[in-house]
Amino acid sequence: MSRRIYFDGLNLSLERGTGIATYTRMLANVAREIGYEIGVVYSSQQRPAKNPLLREISFFDTREATHIPYRKEVMNAVADQFRLPLGVQPTPVSLSGTVITDHFQGRLPLHDRVYVTRNLFSNARRYYGWSGRFAELMFEQAPDIMHCTYQMPLRAKAACNIYTIHDLVPLRLPYTTLDNKRQTYKLLRKIAAEADHIVTVSENSRQDIMQLLGVEESRITNTYEAVEFPKSLVERTDDEIAEQLAGSHRLGFRDYLLFYGALEPKKNVSRLIDAYMLSAVDIPLVITGAGGWGNRTESKRLEELGAEGRADGKRRVYHFEYASLPMLVTLIRGARAVLFPSLYEGFGLPVLEAMQLNTPVVTSKVSSLPEIAGDAALYVNPYDVADIARAIKTISADDGLRADLVRRGHDQAELFSFARYRERITDLYRRLS
């Protein structure tokens, strides 16, 4: 008998992806490797076409939403709410190869089955908002496990329903997210009470979930996370990295500091900029990340600083809204250090990524970050601008410290290797299926 695991496609459909999209793809790849059939359930703006070929074409049409009039969108949402109490039957999409999918190569996880339902995730949230119940997915062949990789009011009928809760930032730092905190807390409590199992990504998050949501220790597993970059990117020489940096951005190899992540309150970018300016180091700061919410001040300062030249004609601060994976790996490898003074993280992938790519790290001594970085980082109080500034000066000037952190980082990153991650995920799924 075949075993099946289905995942939600909530974050996989985003054009530039998210950390959770990377997490979902890695889970699916591991599950496929150990013998499970993989299904992914996506949401679409339109009702799936009856014609299989049109259904396949629409699945890859990222601009189809622009053609829906507002009135029709409202009518669709109302109609869907009337149907939801009866359950949702996701429509299978047959990927015949008609659509050339090379553009989506990095975004599609390994899969055996693809399903789509109109406005699945937004409809499920609305339904939960007025009914207090989860939308129930009904498949022709039910999966053994339905794994929601983010907290959402969905469950699959006749399956073991598990949910990943990455962190409890909306509850621990409510001023850093846009969530409706009452609704978020209510949903988290319901998931905690009704899930067959909960997955999280650090011991810090595991403790938060047990203490704040009342989940028994036996019902929650910490799998940590892992990073696996393509060999073609990792094996490039320093000379190749230096050439690309000079050609693409006029940056010198190991001659800049790097922050990457969303520009949102949790990431602490405003204090980072203040600390960088206070440190008066003579190398530029590169900030890579798209605008989140609540970042008007940061965006304005980045615009001003980006236009402000130094005496030698170089810029002090560079801001790149988006970097492809190859370019991001180049930026990490070429940086003198990665700066990541986040206020709170469920895991903190940039810390692991930097260690894996042999770049020293400055990060916060809060939440899960010390757990991930171990003795391989220079730690700061993320609320103390002067402390961050001192660390920036130290990491910029001390060659010996950087070399030591790179050595320690290599060893620390091994604790979160893909092989160890695979073992943890294999154990999780085999216990539950």
DAHUMO-V606119 format. One record per pair of residues at least 24 apart in sequence whose C-alpha atoms are under 10 Angstrom apart, sorted by sequence separation. I is the first residue (numbers start at 1). GAP is how many residues later the second one is. If there is no record, write none. Layout:
i=[I I]
gap=[GAP GAP]
//
This chain:
i=[90 91 92 115 128 129 188 189 191 192 195 196 197 198 199 200 201 257 263 329 333 334 335 336 337 338 339 340 341 342 343 344 345 347 348 364 377 378 6 90 91 92 128 188 189 195 199 200 201 256 262 263 264 270 273 329 332 333 334 335 336 337 338 339 341 342 344 347 348 351 363 377 5 89 90 91 127 128 165 189 256 257 258 259 260 261 262 263 264 269 272 284 332 333 343 351 362 376 4 5 46 89 90 91 125 126 164 165 185 186 192 255 256 257 258 259 260 261 262 263 264 265 270 271 274 330 332 333 342 377 378 4 12 45 89 90 124 125 163 185 192 255 256 257 258 259 260 261 262 263 264 265 266 269 270 273 277 282 329 332 341 363 376 377 12 13 47 88 124 125 162 163 254 255 256 257 258 259 260 261 262 263 264 265 269 270 273 286 290 340 362 376 377 6 9 10 12 13 46 88 90 122 123 124 161 255 256 257 258 259 260 261 262 263 264 265 268 269 284 285 286 287 288 289 290 291 362 375 376 4 5 6 7 8 9 10 11 13 45 121 122 252 261 262 263 264 270 283 284 285 286 287 288 289 290 291 376 377 3 4 5 6 7 8 9 10 88 121 152 162 163 251 252 263 264 270 273 283 284 285 286 287 288 289 290 376 377 2 3 4 5 6 7 8 9 10 121 151 161 162 163 164 165 166 167 251 262 263 265 283 284 285 286 287 288 289 290 362 375 376 2 3 4 5 6 7 8 9 59 120 153 161 162 163 164 165 166 167 264 282 283 284 285 286 287 288 289 361 374 375 376 2 3 4 5 6 7 8 58 152 153 160 161 162 163 164 165 166 167 251 263 281 287 288 360 373 374 376 55 56 57 59 84 88 151 152 155 160 161 162 163 164 165 166 169 172 263 373 375 376 55 56 151 153 154 159 160 161 162 163 164 167 168 171 374 375 376 55 56 57 61 80 153 167 168 341 342 343 344 374 54 55 56 60 80 84 152 155 166 167 169 277 338 339 340 341 342 343 373 374 52 53 55 56 59 60 80 84 151 155 165 166 168 172 276 277 288 340 341 342 343 372 373 50 52 53 56 57 58 60 77 165 167 168 171 276 341 342 360 361 372 48 49 52 53 56 57 76 77 81 85 167 340 341 360 48 52 53 56 57 60 76 80 81 84 166 288 359 360 362 372 47 48 49 52 60 80 165 168 273 358 359 360 361 372 48 53 77 78 81 82 168 286 358 360 361 13 53 73 77 81 85 359 360 13 15 43 76 80 87 88 89 90 92 341 358 359 360 14 42 78 85 87 88 89 90 91 92 358 359 360 361 13 41 42 77 81 85 86 87 88 89 90 91 150 286 339 357 358 360 41 84 85 86 87 88 89 90 147 148 149 285 355 356 358 359 360 41 84 85 86 87 88 89 145 147 148 149 355 358 359 40 41 84 86 147 286 287 339 354 355 357 358 39 84 134 283 285 286 339 355 356 357 81 129 132 133 285 338 355 356 59 128 132 165 337 354 355 356 358 59 134 164 166 339 353 354 355 356 357 59 129 133 134 162 163 164 338 352 355 356 125 129 132 162 164 166 263 337 351 352 355 356 128 260 262 336 337 354 355 256 257 258 259 260 261 262 336 352 353 356 55 256 260 261 336 352 356 125 256 260 351 352 251 260 336 352 250 251 352 337 352 336 48 251 272 40 48 88 260 272 40 47 48 87 88 249 272 337 39 40 46 47 48 87 269 271 272 38 39 40 45 46 47 249 260 269 271 38 39 40 41 42 43 44 45 46 47 259 260 268 269 37 38 39 40 41 42 43 44 45 46 258 259 267 268 269 37 38 39 40 41 42 43 44 45 257 258 267 268 269 36 37 38 39 40 41 42 43 44 45 256 257 258 266 267 268 36 37 38 39 40 41 42 43 44 258 259 266 267 268 32 33 42 43 44 253 254 257 258 265 266 267 32 42 43 253 254 256 257 258 259 260 265 266 267 31 32 41 42 43 248 254 255 256 257 258 259 260 261 266 28 29 30 31 32 43 251 253 254 255 256 257 258 259 260 25 28 29 253 254 255 256 257 258 259 261 25 27 28 29 245 249 252 253 254 255 256 257 258 259 25 26 27 28 244 251 252 253 254 22 24 25 26 251 252 22 24 25 245 21 25 241 244 245 21 22 177 244 21 176 177 241 242 261 15 17 176 177 241 242 245 261 16 17 175 176 240 241 244 245 260 13 16 175 176 241 242 259 15 173 174 176 233 234 238 241 242 14 173 233 241 13 232 233 236 12 13 230 234 238 11 12 41 229 230 233 234 238 12 169 229 233 236 9 230 234 9 229 7 258 259 7 39 6 9 38 254 5 6 9 37 40 279 6 7 8 9 36 37 39 40 41 278 279 4 6 36 278 279 281 4 6 36 275 276 279 280 10 272 275 276 278 279 10 271 272 274 275 278 279 281 282 8 9 10 271 272 273 274 275 276 277 278 279 280 281 8 271 272 275 276 279 280 281 283 268 271 274 275 276 278 279 282 177 178 267 268 270 271 273 274 275 276 278 279 281 177 178 272 273 275 276 281 176 177 271 272 275 276 279 176 271 275 28 27 272 27 224 225 227 234 24 224 225 226 227 234 24 225 229 24 227 228 23 24 226 227 225 226 229 21 228 229 20 227 20 257 6 7 4 5 6 4 5 6 7 8 10 11 208 257 3 4 5 6 7 8 9 10 11 257 3 4 5 6 7 8 9 10 205 206 256 2 3 4 5 6 7 8 204 205 255 2 3 4 5 6 7 8 10 204 205 254 202 203 204 8 20 202 203 201 202 8 20 200 201 202 200 201 225 224 6 6 5 4 5 6 7 7 208 204 205 204 205 203 204 202 203 204 202 204 176 201 202 204 176 203 202 203 173 202 173 172 169 169 168 169 167 168 169 167 168 166 167 166 167 165 166 227 226 226 226 227 228 226 227 228 224 225 226 227 224 225 226 223 225 226 226 227 225 226 224 225 226 223 224 225 27 169 223 26 223 225 26 167 223 224 225 26 167 223 224 23 26 222 223 23 221 222 22 23 221 223 22 223 222 221 106 199 197 197 196 19 18 18 162 161 160 160 16 159 147 145 144 145 144 145 144 143 16 16 16 19 19 19 30 34 30 33 30 31 34 26 30 34 29 30 33 36 27 31 26 27 30 31 34 26 30 34 27 31 27 5 5 4 3]
gap=[24 24 24 24 24 24 24 24 24 24 24 24 24 24 24 24 24 24 24 24 24 24 24 24 24 24 24 24 24 24 24 24 24 24 24 24 24 24 25 25 25 25 25 25 25 25 25 25 25 25 25 25 25 25 25 25 25 25 25 25 25 25 25 25 25 25 25 25 25 25 25 25 26 26 26 26 26 26 26 26 26 26 26 26 26 26 26 26 26 26 26 26 26 26 26 26 26 26 27 27 27 27 27 27 27 27 27 27 27 27 27 27 27 27 27 27 27 27 27 27 27 27 27 27 27 27 27 27 27 27 27 28 28 28 28 28 28 28 28 28 28 28 28 28 28 28 28 28 28 28 28 28 28 28 28 28 28 28 28 28 28 28 28 28 29 29 29 29 29 29 29 29 29 29 29 29 29 29 29 29 29 29 29 29 29 29 29 29 29 29 29 29 29 30 30 30 30 30 30 30 30 30 30 30 30 30 30 30 30 30 30 30 30 30 30 30 30 30 30 30 30 30 30 30 30 30 30 30 30 31 31 31 31 31 31 31 31 31 31 31 31 31 31 31 31 31 31 31 31 31 31 31 31 31 31 31 31 31 32 32 32 32 32 32 32 32 32 32 32 32 32 32 32 32 32 32 32 32 32 32 32 32 32 32 32 32 32 33 33 33 33 33 33 33 33 33 33 33 33 33 33 33 33 33 33 33 33 33 33 33 33 33 33 33 33 33 33 33 33 33 34 34 34 34 34 34 34 34 34 34 34 34 34 34 34 34 34 34 34 34 34 34 34 34 34 34 34 34 34 34 34 35 35 35 35 35 35 35 35 35 35 35 35 35 35 35 35 35 35 35 35 35 35 35 35 35 35 35 36 36 36 36 36 36 36 36 36 36 36 36 36 36 36 36 36 36 36 36 36 36 37 37 37 37 37 37 37 37 37 37 37 37 37 37 37 37 37 38 38 38 38 38 38 38 38 38 38 38 38 38 39 39 39 39 39 39 39 39 39 39 39 39 39 39 39 39 39 39 39 39 40 40 40 40 40 40 40 40 40 40 40 40 40 40 40 40 40 40 40 40 40 40 40 41 41 41 41 41 41 41 41 41 41 41 41 41 41 41 41 41 41 42 42 42 42 42 42 42 42 42 42 42 42 42 42 43 43 43 43 43 43 43 43 43 43 43 43 43 43 43 43 44 44 44 44 44 44 44 44 44 44 44 44 44 44 45 45 45 45 45 45 45 45 45 45 45 46 46 46 46 46 46 46 46 47 47 47 47 47 47 47 47 47 47 47 47 47 47 48 48 48 48 48 48 48 48 48 48 48 48 48 48 49 49 49 49 49 49 49 49 49 49 49 49 49 49 49 49 49 49 50 50 50 50 50 50 50 50 50 50 50 50 50 50 50 50 50 51 51 51 51 51 51 51 51 51 51 51 51 51 51 52 52 52 52 52 52 52 52 52 52 52 52 53 53 53 53 53 53 53 53 53 53 54 54 54 54 54 54 54 54 55 55 55 55 55 55 55 55 55 56 56 56 56 56 56 56 56 56 56 57 57 57 57 57 57 57 57 57 57 57 58 58 58 58 58 58 58 58 58 58 58 58 59 59 59 59 59 59 59 60 60 60 60 60 60 60 60 60 60 60 61 61 61 61 61 61 61 62 62 62 62 62 63 63 63 63 64 64 64 65 65 66 67 67 67 68 68 68 68 68 69 69 69 69 69 69 69 69 70 70 70 70 70 70 70 70 70 71 71 71 71 71 71 71 71 71 71 72 72 72 72 72 72 72 72 72 72 72 72 72 72 73 73 73 73 73 73 73 73 73 73 73 73 73 73 73 74 74 74 74 74 74 74 74 74 74 74 74 74 74 75 75 75 75 75 75 75 75 75 75 75 75 75 75 75 75 76 76 76 76 76 76 76 76 76 76 76 76 76 76 77 77 77 77 77 77 77 77 77 77 77 77 78 78 78 78 78 78 78 78 78 78 78 78 78 79 79 79 79 79 79 79 79 79 79 79 79 79 79 79 80 80 80 80 80 80 80 80 80 80 80 80 80 80 80 81 81 81 81 81 81 81 81 81 81 81 82 82 82 82 82 82 82 82 82 82 82 82 82 82 83 83 83 83 83 83 83 83 83 84 84 84 84 84 84 85 85 85 85 86 86 86 86 86 87 87 87 87 88 88 88 88 88 88 89 89 89 89 89 89 89 89 90 90 90 90 90 90 90 90 90 91 91 91 91 91 91 91 92 92 92 92 92 92 92 92 92 93 93 93 93 94 94 94 94 95 95 95 95 95 96 96 96 96 96 96 96 96 97 97 97 97 97 99 99 99 100 100 102 103 103 104 104 105 105 105 105 106 106 106 106 106 106 107 107 107 107 107 107 107 107 107 107 107 108 108 108 108 108 108 109 109 109 109 109 109 109 110 110 110 110 110 110 111 111 111 111 111 111 111 111 111 112 112 112 112 112 112 112 112 112 112 112 112 112 112 113 113 113 113 113 113 113 113 113 114 114 114 114 114 114 114 114 115 115 115 115 115 115 115 115 115 115 115 115 115 116 116 116 116 116 116 116 117 117 117 117 117 117 117 118 118 118 119 120 120 122 122 122 122 122 123 123 123 123 123 123 124 124 124 125 125 125 126 126 126 126 127 127 127 128 128 128 129 129 130 135 136 136 137 137 137 138 138 138 138 138 138 138 138 138 139 139 139 139 139 139 139 139 139 139 140 140 140 140 140 140 140 140 140 140 140 141 141 141 141 141 141 141 141 141 141 142 142 142 142 142 142 142 142 142 142 142 143 143 143 144 144 144 144 145 145 146 146 146 146 146 147 147 147 148 150 153 154 155 155 155 155 156 159 162 162 163 163 164 164 165 165 165 166 166 167 167 167 167 168 168 169 169 170 170 171 172 174 175 176 176 177 177 177 178 178 179 179 180 180 181 181 186 187 188 189 189 189 190 190 190 191 191 191 191 192 192 192 193 193 193 194 194 195 195 196 196 196 197 197 197 198 198 198 199 199 199 200 200 200 200 200 201 201 201 201 202 202 202 202 203 203 203 204 204 204 204 205 205 206 207 219 229 231 235 236 242 243 244 270 271 272 273 274 274 282 284 285 287 288 288 289 290 306 307 308 329 330 331 388 388 389 389 391 391 391 392 392 392 393 393 393 393 394 394 395 395 395 395 395 396 396 396 398 398 399 424 428 429 430]
//
